[in-house]
Amino acid sequence: QPQVHDIIDYLIEHGLSKNIMITLLTNASSSSQELDEKFKQFKKVIYNVSIDGVGNVIEYQRRGCNWKTVEKHSLELMHHPYISTVVNYVLTAVNVLSAMDFVNWAYDNNFGPKNSGANGGSFINISPVFRVDHLGQGVLPPALRELALHRLYAGKQRFDNQTGFMENYYRVLVDKIIGVIDSTAHRPEFIPLFVNHIRKEDSVSKKRLIDVVPEWAPWFN
């Protein structure tokens, strides 16, 4: 079965690459630099990068990943001169309380469309959990839901009263996260499912959820 490298080489060798836009998915565990010279020969290259948190949160949620490695390779793509980068952030009951940390990290690294026409493929996509509802916002107990919203509203003040394109972009981004939480009804029956799921994850993980997100501790004790 042909690998990505084989397909890319075939398209370049047959003069097809200049008319083709390619999209790749990555968890940023490896660098794209070895393909840079080949990517130049395509009409457009878009990378979809999965970043579901920063620091301990992403290392817990994506078992086996290393944040320093993910950050390094993500920033390579996010500031690449001719690659468009879409960062996908799946909002879960694990990372929602630290969502503002992710937003601040992306903003501090100057990621995103700099104006309405610049690098149009580079943006952040916020999406809820699909197919595993008890890991999504519905499981949040009212106290954690209010805490998550409080942190987001407080964090958004950083972008309020600023008129720059990027500040407005991030203000809207935070509103999207708030919208996902607000539009998801609390499902108390999900809590035991969530707790059981996490206990199984913790049994094979180097980290425990309550060490990474201590706000959840009362529901595990």
C-alpha positions in Angstrom: 0.0 0.0 0.0 1.5 3.4 -1.0 2.6 5.7 1.8 2.2 9.5 1.9 5.8 10.0 0.7 5.2 7.7 -2.3 2.0 9.6 -3.3 3.6 13.0 -3.0 6.6 11.8 -5.1 4.3 10.4 -7.8 2.3 13.6 -8.1 5.5 15.7 -8.3 7.2 13.4 -10.8 4.2 13.5 -13.1 3.8 17.2 -13.0 0.4 17.1 -11.2 1.3 18.7 -7.9 1.0 22.3 -9.1 -2.7 21.8 -9.6 -3.4 20.0 -6.4 -4.3 21.1 -2.8 -3.4 18.5 -0.2 -4.7 18.2 3.4 -2.9 16.3 6.1 -3.9 15.3 9.6 -1.3 15.3 12.4 -1.1 15.1 16.2 2.2 17.0 15.9 4.3 14.1 17.3 6.7 14.5 14.3 8.0 17.4 12.2 6.9 18.2 8.7 10.3 19.8 7.8 11.6 16.9 5.8 8.7 17.4 3.3 9.1 21.2 3.0 10.8 21.2 -0.4 8.2 18.9 -1.8 5.3 20.9 -0.3 6.5 24.0 -2.3 5.5 22.2 -5.5 1.8 21.9 -4.6 -0.9 24.5 -5.2 -1.7 24.6 -1.5 -0.9 22.5 1.6 -3.2 22.5 4.7 -2.3 20.8 7.9 -5.0 19.9 10.5 -3.3 19.8 13.9 -5.1 18.2 16.9 -4.2 20.2 20.0 -6.6 19.4 22.9 -4.9 21.3 25.6 -1.5 22.5 26.8 1.0 21.0 29.2 -0.3 18.3 31.5 -3.8 18.4 30.1 -2.9 17.3 26.6 -0.4 14.8 28.0 -3.2 13.3 30.1 -5.9 13.4 27.4 -3.6 12.1 24.6 -1.8 9.4 26.5 1.8 9.0 25.4 2.3 12.5 23.9 4.9 14.9 25.1 3.8 18.6 25.3 7.2 20.0 24.5 7.4 17.9 21.3 3.8 18.8 20.3 4.4 22.5 21.0 7.6 22.5 18.9 6.1 20.8 15.9 2.8 22.7 16.1 4.6 26.1 16.2 6.7 25.0 13.1 3.4 24.6 11.2 1.6 27.5 12.7 4.3 29.9 11.6 5.2 28.1 8.3 5.5 30.6 5.4 3.4 28.6 2.9 1.5 26.0 4.8 -2.0 26.8 6.1 -2.7 25.4 9.5 -6.0 24.5 11.1 -5.8 23.8 14.8 -8.6 21.4 16.0 -9.5 21.7 19.7 -12.1 19.1 20.8 -13.8 20.4 24.0 -14.1 17.8 26.6 -14.9 17.5 30.3 -11.2 17.1 30.9 -9.9 20.2 29.1 -12.8 22.7 29.4 -11.6 24.1 32.7 -8.2 25.0 31.2 -9.6 26.0 27.8 -8.4 29.6 28.4 -4.9 28.4 28.9 -5.0 27.0 25.3 -6.5 30.2 24.0 -3.8 32.3 25.7 -1.1 30.0 24.4 -2.3 30.3 20.8 -2.8 34.1 21.1 0.7 34.6 22.7 2.2 32.7 19.8 0.5 35.0 17.4 -1.5 32.2 15.6 -4.5 32.9 13.5 -5.6 35.0 10.5 -3.9 38.4 10.7 -6.7 40.0 8.7 -9.7 39.0 6.7 -7.7 37.9 3.7 -4.4 36.7 5.2 -3.4 33.1 5.3 -7.1 32.1 5.0 -6.5 28.5 5.9 -5.0 29.3 9.3 -7.6 29.3 12.1 -8.7 27.4 15.2 -11.7 25.0 15.1 -13.6 24.4 18.3 -15.8 21.2 18.3 -17.6 19.2 21.0 -17.0 15.5 21.6 -18.8 13.2 19.2 -20.0 9.7 19.9 -18.8 9.6 23.5 -21.3 11.9 25.1 -20.3 11.2 28.7 -16.9 12.8 28.0 -18.4 16.0 26.8 -19.9 19.1 28.4 -23.1 17.4 29.4 -21.3 15.6 32.2 -20.1 18.8 33.9 -21.7 19.2 37.4 -23.2 22.6 37.8 -20.3 23.8 40.0 -17.7 22.9 37.4 -19.9 24.3 34.6 -20.0 27.7 36.4 -16.3 27.6 37.1 -15.5 26.9 33.5 -17.7 29.8 32.3 -16.3 32.1 35.0 -12.8 31.4 33.7 -13.7 32.0 30.1 -15.6 35.3 30.8 -12.7 36.5 32.9 -10.1 35.4 30.3 -12.1 37.1 27.5 -11.5 40.5 29.2 -8.0 40.3 27.8 -9.4 40.9 24.3 -12.3 43.3 25.2 -11.8 47.0 24.5 -9.3 46.2 21.8 -10.0 46.8 18.2 -7.3 44.7 16.5 -8.3 41.9 14.1 -6.6 39.2 16.1 -8.2 40.4 19.4 -11.6 40.3 17.8 -10.8 36.9 16.4 -9.9 35.5 19.8 -12.9 37.2 21.5 -15.2 35.4 19.1 -13.2 32.2 19.7 -13.9 32.3 23.4 -17.5 33.1 22.7 -17.7 29.8 20.7 -16.3 27.8 23.6 -18.9 29.5 25.9 -21.6 28.7 23.4 -20.8 25.0 23.4 -21.1 24.9 27.2 -24.3 27.0 27.3 -26.0 25.0 24.6 -25.3 21.6 26.3 -27.7 20.5 29.0 -26.4 18.9 32.1 -26.9 15.1 32.1 -26.3 13.9 35.7 -26.6 10.3 34.6 -23.4 10.8 32.7 -21.3 11.4 35.8 -21.0 7.7 36.9 -20.2 6.8 33.3 -17.5 9.5 33.2 -16.0 8.5 36.6 -15.8 4.8 35.5 -14.3 5.7 32.2 -11.6 7.9 33.9 -10.8 5.3 36.5 -10.0 2.8 33.7 -7.9 5.5 31.9 -6.1 6.3 35.1 -5.3 2.6 35.7 -3.0 2.6 32.6 -1.9 6.2 32.6 1.2 7.8 34.2 -1.1 10.7 35.4 -4.4 10.7 37.2 -7.2 13.1 36.3 -7.5 14.5 39.7 -3.8 15.4 39.7 -4.1 17.1 36.3 -7.6 18.7 36.9 -8.0 18.7 40.7 -11.4 20.5 40.4 -12.8 17.0 39.6 -11.5 15.4 42.8 -14.8 15.7 44.8 -16.6 13.5 42.3 -13.9 10.8 42.6 -13.6 10.8 46.3 
